Amino acid sequence: MTHHPTRFGARWCPRALAVVAATAALILGAASAAQAHNILVGTSPAGGSTATVVPAQVTLTFNEPALALGTEIIVTGPAGQEQSGATVLVNNTVTEHLLPGSPAGAYTVIWRATSADGHPVSGKFSFTATSPSPGQHSSATPATASSTSAPASVSGQSTTLWWALAAALVVVLLVVFIRTRKPRTTPHDERDPES
C-alpha cells in the first residue's frame, strides 16, 4: 500500500497548529493575568519595625499605580482605629494619615489595593511605637472606620482560578480535536493493485 504523508500532513497539520496556538494563547494569557496584579514593594513604617513615635502616616509603595476604587488602609492601635480621612493615591504610593495623639503600642495595618487590571490585592503587617504621636487625640470615629473587617486576600485565589480555567480549556480543546479528527484513508484509485 502506498503511503501519502503529504495528504495526511495537509489534513492533520492545520488542526494540530490550531490546538497548539490556542493552548499557548491560554497559558500565556493566564500567566499575564497573574503577573498583572500590583505587587507591594515597601511600607513605611516597615513591617515588624519599632518606631520611636507613632508616625503621622502609613505609606505603601507598589510596583505600579493602583486604582482608587476599593483601595484603602485600616490602621488599628491600642485605642482602636487610628486612620484619619480618605486614603491618598499618588503615582504608585498609597498613604493613610493617622490621628494626632495616637497612643504608643502595637499597630496593625490592613490594606487593600485595586490593581490596574481591576483585581484587588491585599495584605497585613504590624509595627510598634514606643511613644505617642504629638497632638491631642480625638475620640471621633475615623472617616474610613466603616470598613471594620479585614479585606479578603484574593490575589492568590484569582491566580489559581486563571490557571484552573486555562487547564480546563486546554483539555476541552484537546478532546474536541481528537473527536473531530477523521481517520486517514487512502483514496480508492491510489491503492496498490491487489495481486
C-alpha positions as CSV (number, residue, x, y, z in Angstrom):
1,M,0.0,0.0,0.0
2,T,1.3,3.4,-0.9
3,H,1.6,6.0,1.9
4,H,0.9,9.6,1.2
5,P,2.4,11.6,4.1
6,T,1.7,14.9,2.3
7,R,-2.0,14.3,2.1
8,F,-2.0,13.1,5.7
9,G,0.1,16.1,6.9
10,A,-2.1,18.6,5.0
11,R,-5.2,17.3,6.8
12,W,-3.7,17.0,10.2
13,C,-1.4,20.0,10.4
14,P,-4.0,22.8,10.5
15,R,-5.9,21.2,13.3
16,A,-2.7,20.5,15.3
17,L,-1.4,24.0,14.8
18,A,-4.8,25.4,15.9
19,V,-4.7,23.4,19.1
20,V,-1.1,24.3,19.8
21,A,-1.8,28.0,19.2
22,A,-4.9,28.0,21.3
23,T,-3.1,26.2,24.1
24,A,-0.2,28.7,24.0
25,A,-2.5,31.7,24.0
26,L,-4.4,30.4,27.0
27,I,-1.3,29.6,29.0
28,L,0.3,33.0,28.2
29,G,-2.9,34.8,28.9
30,A,-3.3,33.2,32.3
31,A,0.4,34.0,33.1
32,S,-0.1,37.6,32.1
33,A,-3.2,37.9,34.1
34,A,-1.4,36.5,37.2
35,Q,1.5,38.9,36.7
36,A,-0.7,42.0,36.1
37,H,-1.6,42.3,39.8
38,N,0.1,45.1,41.8
39,I,2.9,44.0,44.0
40,L,3.7,45.6,47.3
41,V,7.4,46.6,47.3
42,G,7.7,48.5,50.5
43,T,5.9,50.1,53.5
44,S,6.7,53.0,55.9
45,P,7.0,52.1,58.7
46,A,8.3,48.7,57.8
47,G,6.5,45.6,58.9
48,G,7.8,44.3,62.2
49,S,9.7,47.6,63.0
50,T,9.7,49.7,66.1
51,A,9.3,53.4,65.8
52,T,10.2,56.0,68.5
53,V,6.8,57.7,68.0
54,V,3.6,56.9,66.2
55,P,4.1,58.1,62.6
56,A,1.9,60.8,61.1
57,Q,1.1,58.5,58.2
58,V,1.4,55.0,56.9
59,T,2.6,54.7,53.3
60,L,2.5,51.7,50.9
61,T,4.6,51.6,47.8
62,F,3.6,49.3,44.8
63,N,5.4,48.4,41.6
64,E,2.7,50.3,39.6
65,P,-0.1,52.7,40.3
66,A,-3.3,51.4,41.9
67,L,-6.9,52.3,41.2
68,A,-8.7,54.5,43.7
69,L,-11.9,52.4,43.8
70,G,-11.6,49.8,46.5
71,T,-8.1,50.9,47.7
72,E,-7.9,51.5,51.4
73,I,-5.8,51.3,54.5
74,I,-7.1,50.5,58.0
75,V,-4.7,51.2,60.9
76,T,-5.6,49.8,64.3
77,G,-3.7,50.6,67.5
78,P,-4.3,50.2,71.3
79,A,-7.2,52.7,71.2
80,G,-8.9,51.3,68.1
81,Q,-8.8,52.5,64.5
82,E,-6.4,55.4,64.1
83,Q,-6.6,56.4,60.4
84,S,-7.8,59.9,59.6
85,G,-9.5,60.9,56.4
86,A,-9.5,59.2,53.0
87,T,-6.7,57.2,51.6
88,V,-4.5,59.2,49.2
89,L,-3.1,57.8,46.0
90,V,-0.1,59.4,44.3
91,N,1.5,57.5,41.4
92,N,2.5,54.1,42.9
93,T,2.1,55.1,46.6
94,V,-0.9,54.8,48.8
95,T,-0.9,56.9,52.0
96,E,-3.2,57.0,55.1
97,H,-2.8,59.7,57.7
98,L,-3.1,58.8,61.4
99,L,-4.9,60.7,64.1
100,P,-2.8,63.2,66.2
101,G,-2.1,61.9,69.7
102,S,-2.3,58.2,68.7
103,P,-1.0,56.2,71.7
104,A,2.1,54.2,72.0
105,G,1.8,50.4,71.5
106,A,1.3,47.8,68.8
107,Y,-0.3,48.8,65.5
108,T,-1.8,46.6,62.7
109,V,-2.1,47.8,59.2
110,I,-4.7,46.1,56.9
111,W,-4.6,47.2,53.3
112,R,-6.3,46.5,50.1
113,A,-5.4,47.9,46.7
114,T,-7.2,47.6,43.3
115,S,-4.7,46.7,40.6
116,A,-4.7,48.3,37.2
117,D,-6.4,45.2,35.8
118,G,-9.2,45.6,38.3
119,H,-8.3,42.7,40.6
120,P,-7.8,43.5,44.3
121,V,-4.7,42.5,46.2
122,S,-4.5,42.8,50.0
123,G,-2.3,42.1,53.0
124,K,-1.4,43.0,56.6
125,F,1.6,44.0,58.6
126,S,2.4,45.3,62.1
127,F,4.7,47.8,63.7
128,T,5.2,49.1,67.3
129,A,5.6,52.7,68.5
130,T,7.3,53.5,71.9
131,S,5.8,57.0,72.2
132,P,2.5,58.6,71.2
133,S,2.3,61.0,68.3
134,P,2.2,64.7,69.0
135,G,-1.2,66.5,69.4
136,Q,-4.5,65.9,71.1
137,H,-6.1,62.5,70.4
138,S,-9.6,62.8,69.0
139,S,-12.3,60.4,70.1
140,A,-14.2,61.0,66.8
141,T,-14.7,58.0,64.6
142,P,-12.2,57.9,61.7
143,A,-13.7,58.8,58.3
144,T,-12.9,55.4,57.0
145,A,-14.0,53.4,60.0
146,S,-17.0,52.0,58.1
147,S,-14.8,49.1,57.0
148,T,-14.5,47.1,60.1
149,S,-13.5,43.8,58.6
150,A,-10.2,42.8,57.0
151,P,-10.2,42.8,53.2
152,A,-10.3,39.4,51.7
153,S,-7.0,38.1,50.4
154,V,-7.9,37.3,46.8
155,S,-4.7,37.7,44.8
156,G,-3.7,34.0,45.3
157,Q,-7.2,32.8,44.6
158,S,-7.6,34.8,41.4
159,T,-4.2,33.5,40.2
160,T,-5.2,29.9,40.9
161,L,-8.6,30.4,39.2
162,W,-6.9,31.7,36.0
163,W,-4.6,28.6,35.8
164,A,-7.5,26.3,36.5
165,L,-9.6,27.8,33.7
166,A,-6.7,27.7,31.3
167,A,-6.1,24.0,32.1
168,A,-9.8,23.2,31.7
169,L,-10.0,24.9,28.3
170,V,-6.9,23.1,27.1
171,V,-8.4,19.8,28.0
172,V,-11.7,20.7,26.2
173,L,-9.8,21.8,23.0
174,L,-7.8,18.5,23.0
175,V,-11.0,16.4,23.4
176,V,-12.7,18.3,20.6
177,F,-9.6,17.9,18.4
178,I,-9.4,14.1,19.0
179,R,-13.1,13.5,18.5
180,T,-13.3,15.6,15.2
181,R,-10.2,14.1,13.6
182,K,-11.1,11.7,10.9
183,P,-9.1,8.6,10.4
184,R,-6.8,8.6,7.4
185,T,-7.9,6.7,4.4
186,T,-6.2,6.2,1.1
187,P,-8.4,7.1,-1.9
188,H,-9.5,4.0,-3.8
189,D,-7.8,5.0,-7.1
190,E,-4.4,5.4,-5.2
191,R,-4.4,2.0,-3.6
192,D,-1.9,-0.6,-4.7
193,P,-3.5,-3.1,-7.0
194,E,-4.1,-6.4,-5.4
195,S,-2.2,-9.4,-6.6
